[in-house]
Amino acid sequence: MMRGGRSLVSSSPAFSNDAKKLLVCTSNTVSVFSTVTGLQITSLEGHTALVTSVIVVPPSNPAAKVLCYCWTASLDGTIRYWDFSLPELMKTIDIRMPIFSMVIPSFLDVPAEENGKHQDLFAYVSIEDTKETQEKTKASRRQIRKCNLSKSRLVGKLILGETRKPEVLTVSPSGKFFGIRNKCKLHIWKVLDQGSERAAVRKITLHHTKKITVIAFHPTQRIIAAGDVTGRILTWRGFGNRAFAASNGVADQKLINVQEDKPGVRDNDDADSCSTWHWHSAEVNVLSFSSDGSYLYSGGKEGVLVVWQLDTGKKKFLPRIGSPLLYFIDSPDPTLSSISCADNQIHLLKMPSMGILKTISGIKAPCCYPDMYEGLGNGIAFDQTAGLVAVRTENYCIQFYSLFDDRGVSEVQVCERNHQPGDDVTVIVTSVALSIDGSLMSTSEVKLAEEGIGGLVCLKFWEAGSQNKEFSLSTIVYEPHRDAGISAVKFHPSGNMVVSSSFGGDFKIWKCNHDVIQNDQMRQNFSWTCHAVGSYKKKPMTAAAFSADGSVLAVAAKTLITLWNPYKNVLLAVLGETLTPIANLSFVGKSDNLVAASCGSNPQLSVWNMSKLSLSWSYKLHIEVVASAIDLSSFAALVLLPESSKKTTFKGMDGVILLFNATDPVPTVIWSVRKAKGGALGFVQVNPSSVEEISIDGKAPKVLLAYMNGDHEYVLFDPYCKDAREVSISQKEGLAAHDHKGQAGQYGYASIYGKLPEFDRKRPEAPWVPSFPSDRPWETIFSGSSHNLPPLTKLCSAFLESLLEKRTSAAE
């Protein structure tokens, strides 16, 4: 299986010591991206559950900046040590308890060596004590524990703190303090001896009136900032002057004497003062001090990064990032920072101007619509020939994402609206459909009525540009079915026809008109007009599908299936009735079978034989989506499981994928899946232009099945292998991301194009005629993309020969 679409923003990322790489937690792996190109270089694979923390080992001296080591922690209960330049796993520590967060303060506050020996390395982890939960049958206890990384074990039964739910640990840049937020409290620890297991740990607690959401430590001074749910930012100065004092002598007595005047400090908290700033309208998610401590960065749901001058409170803004902010990270390079956003994007910023240099973009998160609009569809369509998936996004766009490359290709702005995070939903993109070749697209949208006024339904047709799926709008139809909503939009196999069905009781067939415009550059112009209108007894038309050859159109009239001639708009037949409305129709490849899925209190999956116009077989299943292969007689169905089956048979899985041969009611293969609600299925053809080689056990499959769950994570696998074996994909050189120093110490030509093949003089050279004309090679020798140039062993000889003047027989 090939997995992708993972979240890039589940945890805070980390920069390498030279700031040329960014390590990002992506599900149970860590993906390493180049900060120069924004493309993935490699990944760290080994964890079996979500990776929650990644910490890069800082250099002990300037010469050690080239070293690439890191620690990772995961919910699988392990801490792992990696060399991410290779990549290679160096060490594994299994503490057998889920780790929600980890910090290593002693990296930053380096202890002195005793008697020439290195002291042990310690980490502090936020874990869930599952053993104690099972023994005492109480609610899970989340604890703050100390772990000896050098000896690969937890430190005795030392528990620094307990919380009701997992909390994120935050360490100070100096490495002297670390802390957590816990409701309206802020707990801060100081370890007096970083290199000892029995070192004393002192703790203070600061109080607030509202729930604290994020904290940050000043790099040099004893200052801590915290954001709360109301958008306020609190800054405590001089925290821990009493509890963290070096001794209990006269100096301590002086500190106690001056504690009477503590402006803004609540109760008897150990801090000199507390000040409050308020700009954000919602909870604060991001807080970070600049490397010199002069500025404080904050961000939240508004999608605006605010820069506060710490001494004066003056502020400036980086507005309209377009999504709620989650993390802000400084790099060792003072001119580079990163900001992670809720739309699964990481922006690399040029400091101090805060201009966006590069964007690392994952697949956008699913749209969160009100419950009453959940039945409008999942807004996902597959481009079967190009290996792309189109998903709708919250900013009124359609994102095209490459399933093979696991990266975004383009975005199409469907609605001309300025999206701001937190705005009320006013427009919903209800559906997206693609032609078989992916050159045409149709979308439908609903503008929601405000207080019963102003509702509008639109149907739009788009045509693709020459590259990168850059679609342009060709036709827009307002109220295509009067004031009724659109239930389905499907393309004819030829791409020249589209059917749209309506809950209002009719369907329309739209025809494409090609106009050739003669100007400086000849181009085609597509426009769409209504070709026919049909209805059946005024029943709501809930689903539609074309047959593989396009000669038959099936439209679901609530619980009936009507068959039409799409060219003449003639009713051909009506198939038997189901118990509940049909939500999905699909012809099974080039066979004479039609699959129908109905929803409601009595859901049903039924297969109909078109030659006999009769029901072949059916199941009582709750179907989320059905997908059919273009040239095969099989189809796949995503089934939502009842609650009883989740707990017993499928052990927590909430869905299964069933692969059927249309003529056989017994599924050929069954896969159990998670997050099936809102998921999608699609068959994808193996395209040689996208990948150079796709193999399973050395064989290249012709078709892969793509499953995308409700969180837009996806998996690609061969549906005809019962054990769903791993898909091996070798990317083309042009798509591989290379750091500018290359991989594994490669430099120059090898770092960009890879190693040259070894030249064997005994091996007969392949003819070079197809590359360029043999009589005038100098005209085309350097044409085309640079990564497609021939090897130097052939390029140099051909180039030098082209510079020589050939003798002709006449000259002799």
C-alpha positions in Angstrom: 0.0 0.0 0.0 1.1 3.6 -0.7 -0.1 6.1 1.9 -0.5 9.8 1.6 -2.5 12.8 2.5 -1.3 12.8 6.1 -1.6 15.9 8.3 1.4 18.2 8.3 0.2 20.1 11.4 -0.5 17.4 14.0 2.5 18.5 16.0 5.1 21.2 15.9 7.9 20.8 13.3 11.6 21.3 13.8 14.4 22.8 11.7 17.8 21.1 11.1 20.9 22.8 12.5 21.8 24.4 9.2 18.1 25.5 8.6 18.1 23.7 5.2 15.7 21.0 6.3 12.4 21.0 8.1 11.3 17.9 10.0 7.5 17.5 10.0 5.4 14.9 12.0 3.1 13.2 9.5 1.0 10.5 11.1 3.4 7.6 12.1 6.3 9.0 10.2 8.5 12.1 10.1 8.8 13.7 6.7 12.0 15.7 5.9 11.4 18.7 3.6 13.9 21.0 1.9 13.5 24.6 2.9 14.9 25.7 -0.4 12.6 23.8 -2.7 9.7 23.0 -0.3 9.7 19.4 -1.6 10.1 16.2 0.5 13.6 14.8 0.7 13.1 11.6 2.8 11.1 10.2 5.7 11.8 8.5 9.0 9.7 5.3 9.1 9.4 3.0 12.1 6.8 4.2 14.5 3.5 2.3 14.5 1.3 5.2 15.9 1.1 9.0 15.7 4.4 10.8 16.1 3.9 13.5 18.7 7.3 15.1 19.0 10.5 15.6 17.0 13.6 17.2 18.5 16.7 17.9 16.6 20.0 17.4 18.5 21.7 20.9 18.6 25.4 21.1 17.7 27.9 21.1 20.5 30.2 23.4 18.4 29.9 25.3 15.1 31.6 22.5 13.2 28.9 20.1 14.3 26.1 21.9 12.4 26.4 19.4 9.6 25.3 16.6 11.9 21.7 15.4 11.4 20.4 13.6 14.5 17.0 13.8 16.1 14.8 12.2 18.8 11.1 11.4 18.1 8.3 10.3 20.5 5.1 8.5 19.5 1.8 7.2 20.9 3.2 3.7 20.3 5.2 4.2 23.5 8.6 4.4 22.0 11.3 7.1 21.8 13.6 6.7 18.8 17.0 8.2 17.9 17.6 8.9 14.1 20.3 10.0 11.7 17.9 11.8 9.3 20.6 12.5 6.7 20.6 8.8 5.6 18.0 8.1 7.1 18.8 5.5 9.7 17.3 4.4 13.0 20.1 4.5 15.7 18.3 3.6 18.9 14.8 2.6 20.2 13.5 3.1 23.8 10.3 1.4 24.7 8.6 2.8 27.8 5.3 1.0 26.9 3.1 3.9 27.5 1.7 6.4 24.9 3.8 9.6 24.8 1.8 12.8 24.0 4.7 15.2 24.3 8.5 15.3 25.0 11.1 17.9 25.8 14.9 17.5 26.4 16.1 20.5 28.4 19.6 19.2 28.9 20.3 19.7 25.2 20.1 23.4 25.8 21.5 23.7 29.3 24.6 21.5 28.8 25.9 20.1 32.1 29.6 20.1 32.8 31.4 16.8 32.5 32.5 15.1 35.7 35.8 13.3 35.9 36.0 13.3 32.1 32.7 11.3 31.8 29.6 12.3 29.9 26.6 12.7 32.1 23.3 10.9 31.2 20.8 12.6 28.9 17.3 13.0 30.3 13.9 13.8 28.7 10.6 14.8 30.3 7.5 13.2 28.8 3.8 13.6 29.0 2.4 10.0 29.1 -0.7 8.0 29.9 -0.2 5.4 32.6 -2.2 2.6 31.1 -1.0 0.0 33.5 -2.2 1.8 36.5 -5.5 2.4 34.8 -6.0 -1.3 34.2 -5.1 -2.2 37.8 -7.3 0.4 39.5 -10.0 0.5 36.8 -10.1 4.3 37.1 -10.0 7.0 34.4 -6.7 7.3 32.5 -4.1 9.2 34.4 -1.8 11.4 32.4 1.5 12.0 34.0 4.7 14.0 33.6 7.6 11.6 33.9 11.4 11.7 33.6 13.2 9.4 31.2 16.9 8.5 31.1 17.6 8.3 27.4 21.2 7.1 28.0 20.0 4.1 30.0 16.7 3.6 28.0 14.3 3.6 30.9 12.0 5.8 33.0 13.5 7.2 36.2 12.0 5.1 39.0 8.5 6.1 40.1 9.2 9.8 40.0 6.0 11.6 38.9 6.4 15.4 38.4 2.6 16.0 37.9 -0.7 14.6 36.9 -3.4 16.0 34.6 -6.9 14.8 33.4 -6.0 15.0 29.8 -2.7 15.0 27.8 -0.9 18.4 27.9 1.9 19.7 25.7 5.3 20.3 27.3 7.1 23.5 26.5 10.8 24.0 27.2 12.6 27.4 27.6 15.3 28.2 24.9 17.8 28.2 27.7 16.9 24.7 28.8 16.5 25.7 32.4 12.7 25.6 32.7 9.8 23.6 31.2 6.1 23.9 31.8 2.6 22.9 30.9 -0.8 24.6 30.9 -3.6 23.0 32.9 -7.0 24.7 32.7 -6.5 28.1 34.4 -3.1 27.2 35.8 0.4 27.3 34.6 2.9 24.8 36.0 6.7 25.5 35.7 9.5 23.2 36.7 13.2 23.9 37.1 15.7 21.0 37.3 18.7 22.0 39.4 21.1 19.4 38.1 20.4 18.3 34.4 22.8 15.3 34.5 21.5 13.5 37.6 18.6 11.1 38.1 18.1 12.2 41.7 18.3 15.9 40.9 15.9 18.1 42.8 13.0 19.4 40.8 11.3 22.6 41.9 7.9 23.7 40.7 5.8 26.8 40.8 2.2 27.5 39.7 0.8 30.7 38.2 -2.9 31.3 38.1 -5.3 33.0 35.7 -9.1 33.5 35.5 -9.6 31.9 32.1 -8.4 28.6 30.4 -4.8 28.9 29.1 -4.3 27.6 25.6 -0.5 28.1 24.9 2.7 29.2 26.7 6.1 30.5 25.6 9.4 31.2 27.5 11.7 34.2 26.9 15.1 33.1 25.5 17.3 35.0 28.1 15.1 36.5 30.8 12.8 35.0 33.4 9.7 35.9 31.5 6.8 33.6 30.4 3.9 34.5 28.2 0.5 32.7 28.0 -2.5 33.0 25.7 -6.1 32.2 26.8 -9.4 31.2 25.2 -10.6 34.9 25.1 -7.7 36.1 23.0 -5.8 37.8 25.8 -2.0 37.4 26.2 -0.5 37.5 29.7 3.2 38.1 30.4 4.7 37.3 33.8 8.1 38.8 34.6 10.5 37.6 37.2 8.7 34.3 37.8 10.2 31.9 40.4 12.4 34.5 42.1 11.5 32.9 45.4 11.2 29.2 44.6 14.0 29.0 42.1 16.6 31.1 44.0 20.0 29.7 44.2 20.2 29.7 48.0 18.2 30.5 51.1 20.5 33.2 52.4 20.2 37.0 52.5 19.4 37.3 48.8 16.2 35.3 49.3 15.2 37.5 52.2 15.5 40.6 50.0 13.3 39.1 47.3 10.6 38.3 49.9 10.7 41.9 51.3 9.9 43.4 47.9 7.1 41.1 46.9 4.4 43.4 48.3 4.2 45.4 45.1 3.4 42.9 42.4 1.1 44.5 39.8 -1.2 42.1 38.0 -0.1 39.1 39.9 -2.9 37.0 41.4 -3.0 35.6 44.9 0.5 34.8 46.1 2.0 33.7 42.8 5.8 33.7 42.5 6.2 36.5 40.0 7.2 40.2 40.0 4.5 41.5 37.7 1.9 40.4 35.2 0.7 42.5 32.2 -2.1 41.8 29.7 -2.4 42.5 26.0 -5.6 41.9 24.0 -6.0 42.0 20.2 -7.2 38.6 19.2 -11.0 38.0 19.1 -10.7 34.2 19.7 -8.4 31.9 21.5 -4.6 32.3 21.1 -3.0 29.2 19.5 0.5 30.6 18.7 3.0 32.2 21.1 6.7 32.5 20.4 9.5 34.9 21.4 12.0 36.1 18.8 15.5 34.7 19.1 16.8 38.0 20.7 13.7 38.3 23.0 12.7 41.7 21.7 9.5 40.6 20.1 6.6 38.2 20.8 4.7 36.5 18.0 1.1 35.6 18.5 -1.7 34.1 16.3 -5.0 32.4 16.4 -8.2 31.7 14.6 -8.2 35.0 12.7 -5.3 33.8 10.5 -3.2 36.9 11.4 0.3 36.8 12.8 0.8 39.6 15.3 4.3 40.9 16.2 4.4 42.6 19.6 7.3 44.8 20.7 7.9 43.5 24.2 9.0 46.7 25.9 6.4 49.1 24.3 3.5 46.8 23.4 3.4 48.2 19.9 2.4 45.7 17.2 2.4 45.0 13.5 0.7 42.3 11.5 1.1 39.7 8.8 -2.6 39.5 7.7 -4.7 37.3 5.5 -2.8 34.1 5.9 -6.2 32.4 5.2 -6.4 29.8 7.9 -6.1 29.6 11.8 -2.5 29.5 13.0 -1.2 26.5 15.0 2.6 26.7 15.4 5.4 29.3 14.9 9.0 28.1 14.8 12.2 30.0 14.6 15.2 28.4 12.8 18.9 28.6 13.5 19.0 31.0 10.6 17.6 34.3 11.9 16.2 35.2 8.5 14.0 32.0 8.3 10.9 30.9 10.3 7.9 28.6 9.7 4.3 28.9 10.5 1.9 26.0 10.5 -1.8 26.6 9.6 -5.0 24.6 10.1 -5.5 24.1 6.4 -2.6 21.7 6.4 0.0 24.1 5.1 3.4 25.2 6.4 4.6 28.6 5.2 8.4 29.4 5.3 8.8 33.1 6.2 11.6 35.5 5.4 12.3 37.4 8.6 12.0 40.1 9.7 9.8 41.2 6.7 7.6 38.1 7.2 7.3 37.5 3.5 6.3 34.0 2.4 9.2 32.2 0.7 7.8 28.7 0.2 4.7 26.8 1.1 4.7 23.1 2.0 1.2 22.1 1.2 -0.6 18.9 2.1 -4.1 17.9 1.1 -6.6 20.3 2.6 -8.7 19.3 5.5 -12.4 18.4 4.9 -15.0 21.2 5.1 -16.9 21.5 8.3 -20.5 22.3 7.4 -23.5 22.6 9.7 -25.3 19.2 10.3 -28.3 20.1 8.1 -25.9 20.3 5.0 -24.0 17.1 5.6 -26.1 15.2 3.0 -24.9 17.3 0.1 -22.0 15.0 -0.7 -18.3 14.6 0.2 -17.1 16.9 -2.6 -14.4 14.4 -3.8 -13.7 13.4 -7.4 -10.9 11.2 -8.9 -9.1 11.8 -12.2 -8.6 8.2 -13.1 -6.1 8.8 -15.9 -3.8 11.3 -14.3 -3.8 9.8 -10.7 -5.2 13.0 -9.2 -8.0 13.7 -6.7 -10.1 16.9 -6.5 -11.3 17.9 -3.1 -13.3 21.0 -2.0 -11.8 23.3 0.6 -13.1 25.7 3.1 -11.8 28.7 1.2 -14.2 28.0 -1.7 -11.6 26.2 -3.8 -11.1 22.8 -5.5 -7.7 21.5 -4.7 -6.1 19.0 -7.2 -3.7 16.6 -5.3 -1.4 14.0 -6.9 -2.0 10.6 -5.3 1.4 9.3 -6.6 3.5 12.2 -5.6 1.6 13.1 -2.4 1.7 16.8 -3.1 -0.7 19.5 -4.3 -0.8 20.3 -8.0 -3.1 23.4 -8.2 -6.2 25.1 -6.7 -9.2 26.4 -8.6 -11.1 29.3 -7.0 -14.8 28.2 -7.5 -16.4 31.1 -5.7 -15.1 34.6 -6.0 -15.2 35.3 -2.3 -12.7 36.5 0.3 -12.5 33.7 2.9 -11.7 34.6 6.4 -11.3 31.9 9.1 -14.2 31.9 11.5 -16.6 33.4 9.0 -20.1 32.0 8.9 -20.7 29.5 6.1 -22.6 31.4 3.3 -21.7 29.3 0.3 -21.3 25.5 0.0 -19.6 23.8 -3.0 -21.9 20.7 -3.1 -20.4 18.6 -5.8 -17.4 18.3 -8.2 -17.3 16.1 -11.3 -14.5 15.4 -13.8 -14.5 14.0 -17.3 -12.7 10.7 -17.8 -9.7 12.4 -19.3 -9.7 15.1 -16.7 -9.8 18.0 -19.2 -13.3 19.2 -18.1 -14.8 19.9 -14.7 -18.3 20.8 -13.4 -19.1 22.1 -10.0 -22.3 23.0 -8.2 -22.7 25.4 -5.3 -25.4 26.7 -3.1 -25.5 30.2 -1.7 -27.4 29.9 1.6 -30.4 32.1 2.3 -30.0 34.7 5.0 -33.3 34.9 7.0 -35.1 33.2 4.2 -33.8 35.7 1.5 -31.2 35.4 -1.2 -30.7 31.6 -1.7 -29.1 30.7 -5.0 -28.0 27.5 -6.8 -25.2 27.6 -9.5 -23.9 25.1 -11.9 -20.5 25.9 -13.4 -18.5 24.3 -16.2 -14.7 24.5 -16.4 -12.0 23.7 -19.0 -8.4 22.7 -18.1 -5.4 24.8 -19.3 -2.3 23.4 -20.9 -0.6 22.4 -17.7 -1.0 21.8 -13.9 -4.8 21.5 -14.0 -5.3 25.3 -14.2 -9.0 25.4 -15.0 -10.8 28.4 -16.4 -14.6 29.1 -16.2 -16.4 28.5 -19.5 -20.1 28.6 -18.5 -22.1 29.4 -15.5 -25.8 28.6 -15.1 -27.9 30.2 -12.4 -30.8 28.3 -11.0 -30.4 25.4 -13.4 -33.3 23.6 -11.8 -35.3 26.6 -10.7 -35.0 26.9 -6.9 -34.2 23.2 -6.3 -30.9 21.8 -5.2 -28.6 19.7 -7.4 -28.3 16.0 -6.3 -25.7 14.8 -8.8 -23.5 15.9 -11.7 -22.0 13.2 -14.1 -20.0 13.4 -17.3 -20.7 11.4 -20.4 -17.7 9.1 -21.4 -17.1 11.3 -24.4 -16.9 14.4 -22.2 -19.2 16.3 -24.5 -22.3 15.8 -22.4 -23.2 16.3 -18.7 -26.3 15.3 -16.7 -27.4 17.2 -13.6 -30.2 15.8 -11.5 -32.4 17.7 -9.1 -34.3 17.2 -5.9 -37.0 19.3 -7.5 -38.1 16.5 -9.8 -36.2 16.8 -13.1 -32.9 16.2 -14.7 -31.1 18.2 -17.5 -28.7 17.1 -20.1 -26.1 19.7 -21.0 -24.2 19.7 -24.3 -20.7 21.1 -25.0 -20.3 23.4 -28.0 -16.8 23.8 -29.4 -15.9 27.2 -30.9 -12.5 27.7 -32.5 -11.3 31.3 -32.0 -8.9 32.6 -34.7 -6.5 35.2 -33.3 -2.8 35.4 -32.7 -3.0 31.9 -31.2 -5.8 29.6 -32.3 -7.6 28.2 -29.3 -10.8 26.4 -28.5 -13.7 27.9 -26.6 -16.1 25.7 -24.7 -19.7 26.7 -24.0 -22.5 24.6 -22.6 -26.2 24.7 -23.4 -29.2 22.7 -22.2 -29.8 19.8 -24.6 -32.8 18.1 -22.9 -35.0 18.1 -19.8 -36.6 15.0 -18.3 -38.7 13.9 -15.3 -40.7 11.0 -14.1 -44.0 11.5 -12.2 -42.5 14.6 -10.5 -40.4 12.4 -8.3 -37.1 13.8 -6.9 -34.2 12.8 -9.1 -31.6 11.7 -6.5 -28.7 10.1 -8.6 -27.5 9.7 -12.2 -24.9 7.8 -14.2 -23.9 7.1 -17.9 -23.1 3.7 -19.2 -19.6 3.0 -20.4 -20.5 3.5 -24.0 -22.7 6.5 -23.3 -25.8 5.0 -24.9 -27.8 4.7 -21.7 -28.5 7.2 -19.0 -29.7 5.9 -15.6 -31.5 8.4 -13.3 -32.8 7.5 -9.9 -36.4 8.8 -9.4 -36.3 8.5 -5.6 -36.8 4.8 -5.2 -37.0 3.9 -8.9 -34.4 3.6 -11.6 -35.3 5.1 -14.9 -33.3 4.4 -18.1 -33.1 7.0 -20.9 -31.6 7.5 -24.3 -29.5 10.6 -23.6 -29.3 11.6 -27.3 -33.1 11.5 -28.0 -34.2 12.0 -24.4 -36.5 8.9 -24.6 -37.5 6.8 -21.6 -36.4 3.3 -22.3 -37.3 1.4 -19.1 -38.1 1.6 -15.4 -36.6 -0.8 -12.9 -38.1 -2.1 -9.7 -38.5 -0.1 -6.5 -36.2 0.1 -3.5 -37.3 0.7 0.1 -35.5 4.0 0.6 -34.3 6.7 -1.8 -31.3 5.8 -4.1 -28.3 8.0 -3.4 -25.7 6.5 -5.7 -25.8 4.9 -9.2 -22.8 3.5 -11.1 -22.5 1.3 -14.2 -19.9 -1.5 -13.7 -17.3 -0.9 -16.4 -18.2 -2.2 -19.8 -20.5 -4.9 -18.4 -24.3 -4.8 -18.5 -24.7 -4.3 -14.7 -25.8 -1.3 -12.8 -25.1 -0.8 -9.1 -27.5 1.2 -6.9 -27.0 2.2 -3.3 -30.0 3.5 -1.2 -29.8 5.2 2.1 -32.0 5.8 5.1 -33.6 3.5 7.6 -33.5 0.5 5.2 -30.3 0.9 3.3 -29.6 -1.4 0.4 -26.9 -2.3 -2.1 -28.4 -3.8 -5.3 -27.0 -4.9 -8.6 -29.3 -4.8 -11.7 -28.8 -6.7 -15.0 -29.4 -4.3 -17.9 -29.9 -7.1 -20.5 -32.7 -8.7 -18.4 -33.9 -5.5 -16.7 -34.0 -7.4 -13.4 -32.4 -7.5 -10.0 -29.4 -9.8 -9.8 -28.7 -9.6 -6.1 -28.7 -7.2 -3.2 -27.5 -6.7 0.4 -28.9 -4.6 3.3 -25.8 -2.5 3.8 -25.2 1.2 4.6 -23.2 2.3 1.6 -21.1 5.5 1.8 -19.9 5.4 -1.8 -19.5 3.1 -4.8 -16.7 3.1 -7.4 -16.4 1.2 -10.7 -13.4 0.6 -12.8 -13.6 1.9 -16.4 -12.6 -1.3 -18.3 -13.3 -4.0 -15.7 -16.4 -5.9 -14.5 -15.8 -5.3 -10.8 -16.7 -2.5 -8.4 -15.9 -1.5 -4.8 -18.2 -0.3 -2.1 -17.4 1.5 1.1 -19.7 0.2 3.8 -20.4 1.9 7.2 -20.5 -0.6 10.0 -23.1 -0.7 12.8 -21.9 0.1 16.3 -22.1 -3.6 17.4 -19.7 -4.7 14.6 -17.2 -2.0 15.5 -16.7 -3.4 19.0 -16.7 -7.1 18.2 -15.8 -8.3 14.7 -13.8 -5.4 13.4 -12.1 -4.2 16.7 -12.6 -0.4 16.4 -12.8 -0.1 12.6 -15.9 1.8 11.5 -16.0 0.7 7.8 -15.1 -2.0 5.3 -14.3 -1.9 1.6 -16.0 -4.7 -0.4 -14.7 -5.7 -3.8 -17.3 -7.4 -6.0 -17.5 -9.1 -9.3 -20.7 -7.7 -10.6 -22.1 -11.2 -11.4 -21.2 -12.7 -8.0 -22.8 -11.6 -4.7 -19.9 -12.9 -2.7 -17.2 -10.3 -2.3 -13.8 -11.3 -3.6 -11.9 -9.2 -1.0 -12.8 -7.4 2.2 -10.6 -4.7 3.8 -11.5 -3.0 7.2 -10.8 0.7 7.4 -11.1 3.6 9.9 -12.8 7.0 9.5 -15.1 5.7 6.7 -17.7 8.4 7.3 -17.2 11.0 4.6 -14.7 8.8 2.8 -14.3 8.2 -1.0 -13.3 5.4 -3.4 -11.8 5.6 -6.9 -10.0 3.4 -9.3 -6.8 4.9 -10.7 -5.1 3.8 -13.8 -1.3 3.4 -13.7 0.0 6.3 -15.8 3.6 5.9 -17.0 3.9 9.7 -17.3 3.4 10.1 -13.6 5.7 7.4 -12.3 8.5 5.6 -13.9 7.7 2.3 -12.3 5.0 0.9 -10.1 5.5 -2.7 -9.0 4.0 -5.2 -6.6 6.2 -8.2 -6.2 8.0 -7.2 -9.4 4.8 -6.9 -11.4 3.2 -3.6 -12.6 -0.6 -3.5 -11.9 -2.8 -1.8 -14.5 -5.3 -0.4 -12.0 -5.0 0.7 -8.3 -7.8 1.4 -5.9 -7.7 4.7 -3.9 -9.4 5.0 -0.5 -9.6 8.4 1.1 -11.0 8.6 4.6 -13.0 11.3 6.2 -9.8 13.2 7.2 -8.5 13.1 3.6 -5.8 10.6 4.4 -5.6 8.1 1.5 -4.1 4.7 0.6 -3.4 3.3 -2.9 -3.3 -0.5 -3.3 -3.8 -3.2 -5.8 -7.4 -4.4 -5.2 -6.7 -7.8 -6.9 -4.1 -8.8 -4.3 -5.9 -10.3 -1.4 -3.2 -9.2 1.1 -3.0 -5.7 -0.4 0.8 -5.8 -0.8 3.0 -2.8 -0.7 3.1 -0.7 -3.9 6.7 0.2 -4.9 7.0 3.5 -6.7 10.1 5.0 -8.2 9.7 8.6 -8.9 11.1 10.4 -11.9 14.2 12.5 -11.3 12.3 15.6 -12.1 9.9 15.1 -9.2 12.4 14.0 -6.6 13.3 16.7 -4.1 17.0 17.3 -3.6 18.7 19.4 -1.0 21.3 21.6 -2.6 24.0 19.7 -0.9 22.4 16.5 -2.1 21.8 13.3 -0.3 24.5 11.4 1.6 27.2 13.8 0.9 26.7 14.2 -2.8 27.7 17.5 -4.5 27.5 19.2 -7.9 26.0 17.2 -10.8 25.3 14.1 -8.7 23.3 16.0 -6.1 20.9 17.3 -8.8 20.7 14.5 -11.3 21.9 11.5 -9.4 24.9 9.3 -10.0 25.9 8.6 -13.6 25.7 4.9 -14.6 29.1 3.2 -14.7 30.5 3.3 -18.2 31.3 -0.2 -19.5 33.5 -0.1 -22.6 32.7 -3.7 -23.5 29.0 -3.1 -23.4 27.6 -2.1 -26.8 26.2 1.4 -26.7 22.5 1.9 -27.5 21.8 3.9 -30.7 21.3 7.6 -30.0 19.3 8.3 -33.1 15.9 8.9 -31.3 17.3 11.7 -29.2 18.0 14.2 -31.9 18.6 14.2 -35.7 22.0 12.7 -36.5 22.7 15.2 -39.3 22.3 18.4 -37.4 22.5 17.5 -33.7 23.7 21.0 -32.5 20.2 22.4 -33.1 18.4 20.2 -30.6 21.0 18.8 -28.3 20.1 21.1 -25.3 16.4 21.4 -26.0 13.9 20.2 -23.4 14.0 20.1 -19.6 17.4 20.0 -17.9 16.7 16.9 -15.9 16.1 15.0 -19.1 19.5 15.7 -20.6 21.4 12.5 -21.6 24.4 11.3 -19.5 27.7 13.1 -19.9 29.3 10.1 -21.5 27.0 10.5 -24.5 26.3 14.3 -24.2 30.0 15.4 -24.5 30.9 13.2 -27.4 27.8 14.3 -29.4 28.4 18.0 -28.5 32.1 17.9 -29.6 31.3 16.1 -32.8 28.7 18.8 -33.6 31.5 21.5 -33.4 33.7 19.7 -36.0 33.2 20.5 -39.6 32.5 17.4 -41.7 34.2 16.9 -45.0 32.1 16.3 -48.0 33.0 14.1 -51.0 33.0 17.2 -53.3 35.7 18.9 -51.1 37.9 15.9 -51.3 
